[in-house]
């Protein structure tokens, strides 16, 4: 049996997810909590193979990944909220599902995540593969210690950041969507290990990535 822990601040959502998983063959609910921090107790008390979480914050998800590496988190978001979905992917979510996902979709995502696959909705995939972006199809940023080189598009974004441009201004300047610009900014911060845009620009200047 695959043991899944459920996390949501909304009691109705927790109950609905529990009912859905209860009828899924091969899946058992190991516990239900209202935030990711509360999951530590569940994991300590019983084996957990995956976590089903309702829109955790990026900080919570990153902290969870650091404390419980290898334990996949399937994140539920509003179907139209691309920003939350991208944030969750960047923070290490193994799968993204709309809150309207049915039992079969949730079960399939859990199985895929445990197998090491990443699952994203078709609409989100279209955003990630935005044809207006020169580096369309580039892999998602990885934060497992390795600092990858910035792509040419990320260098363009970093230069715009050095000019004080907001995400909206970067999007207009480079002819990309707002969400793509925001995604690139997050990727740059992750690759440089910077805590803020200003720190990323300063590090870029020191490394010769930005010319003033």
N, C-alpha and C positions, 0 to 999 in steps of 0.2 A: 504493500500500500504506500502511496505517496502522501506524506504528511505536509499539509499546507497551513500556514498561519495567516490570519486575516487581520488587516490593520485599516481602520477608518475612524475618523472623529465623529462620523454620523452613525448613530445606532441603527437607523433604518437600513443604511447601506450594508453595515456589518451583518445584520440579520438576513438581508436579501442574498448576499454572497454566500453566507453559511448554508442557506436553503438550496442555492444552486449547486454548491459543491457536494452537499449531502447526497444528491442524486447522481453524481458523476462516478462511474465505475472506476475502482482503483485509487480513489482519492479519499482521504480522511482529513477532517479539520483538527489541527493540533491545538488551536487556541485562537481567541479573538481579543484584540486590544485597540485602544483609541489613538495610539501614536507609535512610531517606530521604536522610541526609547523603551516602551513597555514590552516590546518583543523579546528583550534580553532575557526576561524571566521565563518566557515561554520556551525559548531555545534551550535554556539551561535545564528545564524540567523534562523535556521530551525531544526526541529527534525531529527536526524540521527540514524538509527537502526544498521548500520554496516559500516565498512570502507574497501574498496578494495585498497590495497597498493602494489605498485611495488617495491619490495626489499628495504624496509626501513632499515637503519642501526640499530644495536642492541640498541645503545644508544637512538636513536629516538623512537624506539618502546617501550622501558622501560619507557621513559619519558611520552609517550602517555598513557601507562597503569596506571601510577601514577596519571596523571591529569584527565583521563576519565575512571575510573574503570567501568567495566561492559559493555563497548562499544566494541564489538568484532572487531578484525582486521583480514581480510583474506589477506594473503601475497602471492604475485606472485613471483616465482623465476625461474631461468633457470632450466630445467628439470634435468640436470646432476650435478647441484651445491648442493650437500648434505650439505656442510658446511654452506651455507647461510640459507638453510632450517632449520638445527639444531639451528643455531643462532636465527632465528625467533621464533622457538618453545620455546627455553629457555627464550627469552625475553617476551613471553606471547601471541604470535599469536594464534588465535582461529582456523585457518585453513591454510594449505599450498597447493598451487596449482601451476602447471607449467604454464609458460607464454602462452603456447599453449592451455590452457584450453578453451573449447568451452562454449557457452552460458548455456547449460543445466548443465554443471559441476559447473560453477560459481554460478548459481542460487541455485543449491543444496547445495553448500558449505555455501552460505550466510544463507540459511534457517537453516542448521544444526548449524552454529555458533551462530545464534540468540537463538536457542533452548538450548544452553549450551554444545554442542558437540564439540569435537576436530577432525578435518579432516586432514589426511596426505596421500600423495600418497603411493601406494603399495611399490615402490622401497625404499622410505624413511623408511617405517615401517620395511622392511627387515633389514635395517641398525640398527634401534633402537633395533631390536630383534636379533642382531648378535649372533649366537649360540656359537661363540668363547668366548663370555663374560660370566663369571660365574653368573653375576647378570642380565642376559638377561631377558627382560620382566619387569624390575623394573620401577616404575612410574616415569614420568618426574618430575624434580625438581620443587618445588612450592616456590614462593618468596613472598607470601602474609603475611609476618611477622613471620611466624612460622619457626624456625630453626630445621630442621629434623636432625636426627642422620645420620652420614656418614655410608654408606654401607661398607661391608668388601672390596669390590673392590675399593671403593673410598679411604679407608684407605691405600690400596696398592699404589694407584696413588699419594696420599699425601706423602707417604714415598719416592716415586721416585722423587717427586717435591723437597723434602728436600735434596735429593742428587744432585739437580741441573739438573735433566733430562728434556730435551725438550719433547714436545708432541710426536715427532717421536721416541725418545728414550724410552719413557714410553710405547708406542705401541709395540716396539720390546721386551722390558723387560717383559711385561705382556702377550704378545701373542694376542693382540687385534688390531683392525684397528686404523689408525690415527684418523679418525673422532670420533670413540668411546672414544679414549683417550682424545681428545679435549673436547668432551661432558662431560666427568667425571670431567675434570679440571674446566670447567665452573660451573658444579653443586656444586663442593666443594667450590668455591669462593662464590656462592650464599648462600649456607647453613651456611657458617661461617661469611658471611657479610664482606668478605675481598675485597679490591679494587685491589689487585695484588697477584701474586703467592707468592712473598716474605712475604706479610702480612698473607696469608693463612698458610704458613709454620710456621711463628712465632706464630700465634694463635693456630695452632695444637700442637706446642711444649708446650705452656703454659697450654693447656688443657690435656696434656698427651696423645695426639693422635699420636705423633711422638716421637720416641726415637732416640737420636743421639749417 
